[in-house]
Each structure stands twice: as C-alpha cells, then as structure tokens.
C-alpha cells in the first residue's frame, strides 16, 4: 500500500491575509520536502478559489516542489477539470513530469465547491457535460501527440501537435499518470472503470466501509469494458492527524476540524457537527483517521479489509493546524503508521 498526504493549503480564516497565504505556501513546500525525506509515496494539492485556502494553482506549487524533492509522487487533489482547458492542464503537468523525472500525477475531478464556475465563465447547467467532455479530451491528449478532436465547450483541434510530452522516466514513460476523483457518485465510479483509469475516493464523513459497493462497481465496470481490475489502482483521501497519544491527538485536531466543518455547514445549510459527531468519526469505524500511531494504523487496516484500496492519503492541515504539529504528524505517519500497516497486511491481518 502507498501512503500520502494531501492539502488545500488551509489558512486560519479571519479574512484575506496575503502574508499568511505566502507563509502557508512556504509551509506547504516544507511539508512536501519532509514527506519525501521520510519515505511517503505521494503528496497531493487541491485547487480552490476561496480565502480559506491558499492554493488556486496546484500545478505552480507542484512545479516548485519538484525541484526540492527526489522520489515522492506529486499530484493534484484535485484539478477542477470542468473549468480548466485540458490542453493547458496537460502541458502544465507534462512540464511537472519532466521537472520531476516522471513523478507527476494528475487527479481530475469536478470539485466539492463551485466557485470556479463563475470565475472562468462556465455554467453550472453544464456541470456533468463539461466534465465528461474535458476528461475525454485530456485522455486523448495523453494517448496522442498529434490530436484531432471536437466538442461543445472548446475550439476544435485539427491535427495539432501538443507539447511538451511527459517524461520517459518513471512508472509511465511518455504518459501522464491520470486519475479521476469522486466523492461517492456511482456514475463516476462506473465511468472511471469503463475508462480504465485509477480512482480516488474522498471520504470525509460516515463509515468508509459504505464505499465498498462503489469499489465493486468500479471494478465490475472495468472488467465489462475489457480492463483488468487487478491492474487498476484505487485510493482513499480522508481527514487525519497522528499524535504520540490518542487523547492529545484527538483534542488537538478537533478545533481545527470543527472550524472548517462549521463554516462549510453554514454555507450549505447543513446542521453544524458537534463534538459527539467528531468523537463518533474518530472511533474505529469512522472516517477521520486521528489518534496514536497504533490507532491510525489499525483503522487503515480495518478499512483496507473492506475496500482493498492501494493508497491512503490524509489531510492534516484543516483550518491551518500549526506547522510544527503538521510536520510531527507527517513524521509519525511515515515512520510509525506506515510500517505498522505494511506489516499487518503482509501478515494477512
């Protein structure tokens, strides 16, 4: 199994503070460098266009990270493909792939927020159609250097050469490693399987085992369309934080988690979660991976028994958890949690 971190570059939300955004970006590079140094497999950065997140251009930050790391895979988490130009996205990530000598990943999704639609002149009425068409073009660009293509939402390409091409090094020589992300939409699982691309599931609430039918749907769809499910990779992305002991870790992470959840719940008209909600979700079956190294490792093994995922990624910096705490959590995740999980899986537990 692979172990990774993902981040949106959260900042403490008290209005726009450009200095704080600047510091958060610097902190993000330090976190990625530590993840690389401690042997983690992946670091993903998500795209948002809001004052509570510092990263609106993941490719730019990933390009910077590629120059200070040597082995870790670097990807988006996610690229909001519906409001991007797939040609430019492909060129940006092909460039990161070249800079990193084959370590770039592109995780395409529709995003959990919709603020990018008015910014880039897209209509929410075309929500599904935009994503489907742009994903088709992105995959075509990955397969073909000279492209002829037409669609509804972008000018046609007529025998156009798209450069640069990805690195010849790494696990996918000459190709980008393109994933799709979903929050649990069955159609997204079926589409990813039909296309034969890896899939990442965002699990931020409830019980992760409830995603088992979606994993099964993905694998069945892949098989029905001529892809070997055994060769396709799956991932989960969830909130997480590792501390030296259980109670301290849970008490430390809670105020930052609730700050984000209260704000988002208010925006969307949902009931505000409570401490009881949180305590349920950090329990054995819940979706928040917070606790001591033993607890977090045990929960990952438990979820793996239900889902069989190939990667787990944790978001540790909700609402601007202080840098020293995030760095220690990354270190514990890499040096304490990952070895425990790998041993348990090797032992068949």
Order of alpha helices (4+ residues) and beta strands (2+ residues): beta-alpha-beta-alpha-beta-beta-alpha-beta-alpha-alpha-beta-beta-beta-alpha-beta-alpha-beta-alpha-alpha-beta-alpha-beta-alpha-alpha
